[in-house]
Amino acid sequence: MVVLVGLAAVLLMWLTVMPLTVLLMTSFHHVGTYGLASGEFTLDNFIKLFMQDDLPVLLGNTSVYVGGTIGLTTILASIWAWITERTDFKYKTTTRVLMMTVMGLPPIIQGFGWTLLLNPNNGYFNHLLRQFFNLESNYGPVNIYSMGMMVFISAFLLTPTVYLMLSGVIRNLDYKLEFPAILAGVHPMRRLMHIIMPILLPGLLSVVIYTVMIMIQVFDIPLTIGLTAGIHVLSTRIFLLSTADLGVPNYNLAAAFGVFLVIIAVGFMILYRHLTRMAEKFSVISGKNYRHVMTPLGLKRFGVYLYSSVFFLMALAPVLILAWASLLPFYRLPSIGALQAISLNNYWRLFDSQVFQTSFGNTVIVVLVGSTITVAFSLLVAYVALRTKGVVGQLVDVFAFLPIAIPHVVLGLAVLLLYVRTPIYGSIAVIIMAQVSVNLVFGVRSISSTLIQVHPDLERAAAICGTGRLKTIWLVLIPILRPSLINGWLFIFAHAMRDLAIPLIFLTSKTMVLSSALWMLWGYPNIPSGAALSMVLVGILVVLVVPIQIYASRLDAKAQG
Amino acid sequence: MGLKIEGVSKIYPNTIGGRALALDNVSLEIPTGAFLTLLGPSGCGKSTLLNMIAGLDDPTAGSITLNGRTIYDHVRKIQVPSAGRDISMVFQSYAIWPHMTVRENVEFPIHHGVKRITNTQQRREEARKAVAKVHLEALIDRAAPLLSGGQQQRVSLARALVQKPSLLLLDEPLSNLDATLRESMQKEIRSIVTSEGVTAVYVTHDQREALSMSDVIAVMSEGRIEQIGTPREIYFEPNNRFVADFIGSPNLIEATVESVEPASGRFLADTQLGKLLVKSKATAPVQGDAVTLVLRQQDFEFEPPPNTVNAVNLPVDQRAFFGGQVELVCDIGNQMISVYVDSRVDTLAQKVRVSYAPEHIHYF
């Protein structure tokens, strides 16, 4: 056990504590001095940060973007949660499958797809709107390069995640809590206001806070749309400061921004932990659902059908337009006439290209090795955190949870600062390491949520008959945890595959992966190849991740009776 | 008047395309003010029946009448919603609202429900009285999650009583409590329900609870009522093997009627224990009938005087000491016979002589 605790501590030091220490030190060093290098400390970077003319704009943009997206997402996701959890809507499984699919779509692809649909000059939706309303202008009426549209697109991206969390919160409510009120003849509205809402409140608030934490680090949409629009948020600013896009990178100022963001994030994290604990206090194990809590939709079902169709059409529209673009030699608006030009040539050319071959090979290594290492480390950390009593377990738990709120860009930057002067910088090993740092927290969360339900007696029973600890873990724990391990692996696989922030921070010709290759192709711009590559990414994610997620959710449903 | 259930069935479509019968043509009737217990193992349909009375689940056939008013009728398509049935319920999980105090929990139904009391003063007084009935006045302003299990269940009872319902349903309310608390709560619930004069239907799987609390017990198994009667009837005169096994599991001995003595109102039964004299009931069996005899463990007489009827010698296989009494497990070849003996009288011998009075032998 001591060995395991030691190993977990070393891992956390190496993957979380070290990068963050380096980040902190860099932010206090003079420009050009990084990480653990000695040198005098200075507040220059923070002074520079707070003296920046556009700091208020930056903070304002971030708040409006985060707040707006969460507002819109909450509305969309609440309607969905109501439909699937509280009504007799028939297509609940279809809804879940589609939600998983939307969730599996990389944000960067959503960003590119929406650009094709809504850019003010030749966006397809704009084209349709102009035709429909008979507008003379060649511009607009919708401009994707605006805060409003960034919020709109991000809301579609975020809705599946929030919906899954919300429906989980609602499903875990003991339906019996409503029965006394139903029998007393309390009006449904009053039941909602006086019983359901107050009981769910901590749970709902924790969903909101969690969403805020995700949103602060959302990077792909502000990058693909915000940069062109000139709308900067904190995460894109850190990225710009730490890449060579705009001249020499200023890692020290970037680190100062990073520290600033970490402080905000940790604040939210403390609030989140507090709220989830309160939610647990209120939570009651759910019973079976009776027909009473399922409101018959009646004629309202047509409204629900309309809402569902529009929602999923919008959520999947970016993929559809990219699929279209991937079949044409050069991008044209969808029309019958353009059908003649359709071919798979873009795909063949893409598969032949050096860029694709390098990035595909790198992706396979990064994603497979990265996810596997992450899951293995996560199991170790979760085990130590839950099975060690006292301060050690708690410390491990806190440090494993800490990075959840830290934006990927910041953690990526921190890892970069740690290795920038070492030979592994510029290899894909450093990308793997950064991604393990970033994804560890998801792995730990997913595994420990199952591990907490496994009674330690199961392991004690094995230990009593003389089985060693490692053997017990291997023979008892791992088979029990298998579904959760597979799930965690897939989740990390999908995220590592679509993550853009870290590959871009470490981008060189040798370290290109599929997501950064896509970013490059789009930047040239090479829309046909970019679209083809997008479809390849979507294809891999949908084919691999969605069926297993559906299978897992079926298992969950079965386990809940 | 009272509660009348006629021909209620429930068929669920099961997962493999077939149908599962959760309730099979259940009928029963109890007068106003009676305390009915639905007793049976888990999965016997007792909670399903309770939910149907409450309107939380729908039967697929039958009708339910409460105080002369039909609240459900499958044929006539009558389905009074839960809120209109004038029923309140106490749940196994208590279903106490965790964000409210004791007073708020109890006051909620008469504040927001159909039996709303608009006068705040009067409403508070009603809630206080209900809380007083369950002896929780001292804790009336405490937050509900800070109460113990037993206290929460009292709050749940007060919340049900404050509505002055025509029918009170209790769904295994004590099964989450520890044994000693359960016994004191049994007495308390029964006395509160009696003093309120409310008709009650109580669901439990605990036979002791059912016997000690009820006016009428309906023993259920696999969706059917196996027997309905007073606790004494159910205990001393079970109708069949299931009921006998479930209530105290007495010795059940297969027997053949060898001869009937109309003069003395007895018959002679041939059994593994030898020939036993049994007092006939209203309709006496005829020669050659196969009957099952019920011999309660505690009704054996230990070492009876010579010439006592129905005396047998039994070899003792095992002894289990329970304090006041000892259980002797005796092997009679193809089955075990269990006999309770006063511990101070037991001789610890390997062979004992016991007898069983003919008038105490029940048979079916």
Interface residues (C-beta under 8 A of the other chain):
Chain A: D174 K176 L177 F179 P180 A181 I182 L183 A184 G185 V186 H187 R190 H194 I195 P198 I199 K281 F282 V284 G287 Y290 R291 H292
Chain B: N51 A54 G55 L56 D57 D58 S82 A83 G84 R85 I87 S88 M89 F91 S93 A95 W97 P98 H99 F108 P109 I110 H112 G113 V114 K115 P145 S156 R159 A160 Q163
